[in-house]
């Protein structure tokens, strides 16, 4: 009889890093060894905009959790969280799970957990510390995050497990690439928020298009705050770059794969990250990537080997790197091939699932 493990976290829709991770986890080979249960905590934009709807969904999920704990008695509850309000919500789920004697894995995805903790009062820091130490294991996404959490947690409680992707979904034969003739697609894939550097991308579009007219900047992602996309579109009109920009906010996983297949360059000039799954997906699809040395990204992208790293907000370096890749197709192909190999060898879900199994086995005793 398989041990039961409850996975608590969102799945698409809407698309997002944590949702993609949880969906891939549920479909991974790990479900052959364990009886996986799932409590979906996904929120639509309509729910996010309403305090009352948020509270009602939180209450509903709390009751569902109690029901699953009483009826199915999972041995382990694997909770996926980020920071700020999401952390406090998942802390309640942690307390409920411990009350019913389940082992709890707290999986930290938050890009700004260090800011969340460091900017908190002494009391709030104490509560964060208490919640983290109440869990049986804390999974972090990179060595950089391990260094941070080791300052507030016992090292024995921390497991470093990076995000992963299903390599076979994105890997393509060489002749599958480039289908848009002379048009070069430059893709941003992620939530359309300032933290991800979307306004920095808009700022450099006039620089790039002053040299190349055959480019299209694609922004694919959802808005965390209603009106974000309209604000970005209005900025494009003001800057007179509308004809070089495409926004896509509603798309499926198949659409995402198509977008990656159609792209030539991937951009993610973020100011803060955990370890972005979209970056790994772009690498699996054989794209050269331009990103920033934040979060776990420097552990994945080696500058000038399998992409470029620019300092957040450095518009000149960002535009220079884009132009370099536009001008040099051979370089794009070399970096793209390096990326495919790196993901296949280090970040495929078959590898990540084994690392999770080690954590589950330890907790199951």
NULO-279009 format. One record per residue (C-alpha): residue in one letter; x, y, z. Coordinates in steps of 0.2 Angstrom, whole numbers, padded with zeros to 4 digits, always signed. Example, Ala and Ser with C-alpha at 12.3 -4.5 7.8 and 13.67 -1.06 7.14 Angstrom:
2
A+0062-0022+0039
S+0068-0005+0036
//
This chain:
365
X+0000+0000+0000
X+0007+0017-0005
X+0010+0031+0007
X-0001+0045+0005
X+0006+0063+0002
X-0004+0078+0001
X+0002+0092-0011
X-0005+0109-0006
X-0003+0122-0020
X-0010+0130-0036
X-0011+0122-0053
X-0016+0132-0069
X-0026+0142-0073
X-0019+0155-0071
X-0002+0151-0077
X+0012+0154-0065
X+0029+0147-0058
X+0022+0138-0043
X+0006+0132-0052
X+0017+0125-0066
X+0029+0117-0053
X+0014+0109-0044
X+0006+0103-0060
X+0022+0095-0066
X+0025+0087-0049
X+0008+0079-0049
X+0012+0072-0067
X+0029+0066-0063
X+0035+0048-0060
X+0034+0051-0041
X+0016+0047-0042
X+0020+0029-0045
X+0029+0027-0028
X+0016+0037-0018
X-0002+0040-0017
X-0003+0059-0021
X-0018+0069-0016
X-0020+0087-0021
X-0028+0103-0013
X-0028+0116-0027
X-0026+0134-0019
X-0026+0143-0036
X-0034+0160-0036
X-0041+0169-0051
X-0038+0188-0054
X-0056+0191-0049
X-0054+0183-0032
X-0037+0192-0029
X-0046+0208-0032
X-0058+0205-0018
X-0054+0204+0001
X-0070+0195+0005
X-0068+0182-0009
X-0050+0179-0004
X-0056+0176+0014
X-0070+0164+0008
X-0058+0154-0003
X-0045+0153+0012
X-0059+0147+0023
X-0065+0134+0010
X-0047+0128+0008
X-0045+0126+0027
X-0060+0115+0028
X-0055+0105+0013
X-0038+0102+0021
X-0046+0096+0037
X-0057+0084+0027
X-0042+0077+0018
X-0032+0075+0034
X-0046+0066+0043
X-0052+0055+0029
X-0036+0051+0020
X-0023+0053+0034
X-0009+0058+0023
X+0008+0055+0031
X+0016+0070+0023
X+0009+0087+0018
X+0019+0096+0005
X+0015+0115+0006
X+0020+0127-0008
X+0022+0145-0003
X+0030+0161-0007
X+0031+0176+0005
X+0021+0190+0012
X+0002+0186+0014
X+0004+0169+0005
X+0016+0164+0018
X+0004+0168+0032
X-0010+0159+0024
X+0001+0143+0021
X+0007+0145+0039
X-0011+0142+0045
X-0012+0126+0034
X+0005+0121+0042
X-0003+0122+0059
X-0018+0112+0054
X-0008+0099+0046
X+0004+0097+0062
X-0012+0096+0073
X-0017+0081+0064
X+0001+0073+0066
X+0006+0075+0048
X+0024+0078+0043
X+0025+0095+0034
X+0037+0100+0020
X+0037+0119+0017
X+0043+0123-0001
X+0048+0141-0002
X+0046+0148-0020
X+0046+0167-0015
X+0057+0178-0025
X+0057+0191-0011
X+0057+0181+0005
X+0074+0189+0010
X+0065+0206+0009
X+0050+0200+0017
X+0060+0193+0032
X+0073+0207+0033
X+0060+0221+0032
X+0049+0214+0046
X+0048+0219+0064
X+0057+0209+0078
X+0040+0201+0082
X+0036+0196+0064
X+0053+0189+0062
X+0050+0178+0077
X+0034+0172+0070
X+0042+0168+0053
X+0056+0159+0062
X+0043+0150+0072
X+0033+0144+0057
X+0048+0139+0047
X+0055+0128+0062
X+0038+0121+0065
X+0039+0112+0048
X+0049+0096+0047
X+0058+0101+0031
X+0060+0117+0021
X+0064+0116+0003
X+0073+0130-0005
X+0077+0132-0024
X+0096+0136-0024
X+0112+0137-0014
X+0110+0156-0013
X+0093+0153-0004
X+0101+0140+0006
X+0114+0152+0012
X+0100+0164+0017
X+0089+0152+0026
X+0103+0144+0035
X+0104+0160+0045
X+0087+0157+0052
X+0085+0138+0052
X+0094+0123+0057
X+0104+0117+0042
X+0097+0099+0044
X+0080+0105+0040
X+0084+0113+0024
X+0085+0104+0007
X+0091+0112-0009
X+0080+0106-0024
X+0080+0117-0039
X+0064+0119-0050
X+0063+0107-0065
X+0055+0105-0082
X+0049+0091-0093
X+0063+0092-0105
X+0055+0081-0118
X+0040+0094-0119
X+0052+0107-0125
X+0067+0099-0134
X+0066+0100-0152
X+0076+0094-0167
X+0087+0107-0176
X+0075+0109-0191
X+0061+0113-0179
X+0068+0130-0175
X+0064+0146-0184
X+0048+0147-0192
X+0045+0166-0194
X+0056+0170-0209
X+0066+0185-0206
X+0056+0191-0191
X+0065+0189-0175
X+0054+0185-0159
X+0061+0191-0143
X+0051+0183-0129
X+0047+0188-0111
X+0037+0175-0102
X+0031+0178-0084
X+0019+0189-0074
X+0019+0206-0081
X+0025+0216-0066
X+0038+0229-0063
X+0049+0217-0053
X+0052+0206-0068
X+0059+0221-0078
X+0045+0223-0091
X+0047+0242-0091
X+0066+0240-0093
X+0062+0230-0109
X+0051+0243-0115
X+0064+0256-0112
X+0077+0247-0124
X+0065+0243-0138
X+0068+0260-0147
X+0087+0257-0146
X+0085+0239-0153
X+0073+0245-0167
X+0084+0259-0172
X+0095+0246-0179
X+0083+0232-0183
X+0066+0233-0189
X+0063+0215-0191
X+0060+0211-0173
X+0044+0208-0162
X+0045+0209-0143
X+0032+0197-0136
X+0026+0199-0118
X+0017+0183-0113
X+0010+0183-0095
X-0004+0187-0084
X-0006+0203-0073
X-0006+0202-0054
X-0015+0218-0053
X-0029+0223-0064
X-0024+0236-0077
X-0006+0232-0078
X-0007+0226-0096
X-0017+0242-0101
X-0004+0252-0093
X+0010+0243-0103
X+0000+0245-0119
X-0002+0264-0116
X+0017+0266-0113
X+0020+0257-0129
X+0009+0270-0138
X+0017+0284-0129
X+0034+0278-0134
X+0028+0275-0152
X+0034+0257-0151
X+0017+0248-0153
X+0020+0240-0169
X+0035+0231-0162
X+0026+0224-0147
X+0013+0210-0144
X+0005+0206-0128
X-0003+0189-0124
X-0011+0187-0107
X-0023+0172-0109
X-0014+0156-0115
X-0013+0137-0111
X+0002+0126-0109
X+0002+0121-0127
X+0002+0140-0132
X+0017+0142-0120
X+0027+0129-0129
X+0022+0136-0146
X+0028+0153-0140
X+0045+0146-0135
X+0046+0137-0152
X+0043+0153-0161
X+0055+0163-0151
X+0073+0167-0155
X+0079+0176-0139
X+0072+0175-0121
X+0072+0190-0109
X+0070+0190-0090
X+0078+0205-0083
X+0071+0203-0066
X+0076+0212-0050
X+0071+0197-0038
X+0068+0179-0042
X+0068+0162-0033
X+0073+0151-0048
X+0061+0155-0063
X+0053+0140-0071
X+0051+0150-0087
X+0069+0152-0088
X+0072+0133-0088
X+0058+0131-0100
X+0067+0143-0112
X+0083+0134-0110
X+0075+0117-0113
X+0068+0125-0129
X+0085+0129-0135
X+0084+0148-0133
X+0098+0160-0129
X+0093+0169-0113
X+0097+0186-0106
X+0093+0188-0087
X+0100+0195-0071
X+0111+0188-0057
X+0098+0187-0044
X+0091+0173-0034
X+0096+0156-0041
X+0098+0162-0059
X+0118+0163-0058
X+0118+0145-0053
X+0109+0140-0069
X+0115+0153-0082
X+0134+0155-0084
X+0137+0172-0092
X+0143+0171-0110
X+0142+0152-0110
X+0123+0148-0109
X+0116+0166-0109
X+0120+0183-0103
X+0118+0191-0086
X+0116+0209-0085
X+0114+0220-0069
X+0095+0224-0066
X+0091+0241-0073
X+0106+0242-0084
X+0097+0247-0100
X+0113+0249-0111
X+0120+0232-0107
X+0103+0224-0109
X+0101+0232-0127
X+0119+0228-0131
X+0117+0210-0127
X+0100+0209-0137
X+0109+0217-0152
X+0123+0205-0151
X+0112+0190-0151
X+0102+0197-0166
X+0117+0200-0176
X+0125+0183-0172
X+0114+0168-0177
X+0128+0156-0174
X+0130+0162-0156
X+0112+0160-0153
X+0113+0142-0159
X+0128+0138-0149
X+0121+0145-0133
X+0104+0137-0137
X+0112+0120-0138
X+0122+0123-0122
X+0105+0126-0113
X+0097+0111-0120
X+0111+0100-0113
X+0111+0109-0096
X+0093+0106-0093
X+0093+0088-0099
X+0107+0084-0088
X+0103+0094-0072
X+0085+0101-0072
X+0074+0087-0080
X+0059+0082-0069
X+0066+0064-0069
X+0081+0071-0059
X+0070+0083-0048
X+0058+0069-0043
X+0072+0058-0036
X+0077+0073-0025
X+0060+0075-0019
X+0059+0056-0015
X+0074+0058-0004
X+0065+0071+0007
X+0049+0060+0007
X+0058+0045+0012
X+0067+0054+0026
X+0051+0060+0033
X+0042+0044+0031
X+0056+0036+0041
//
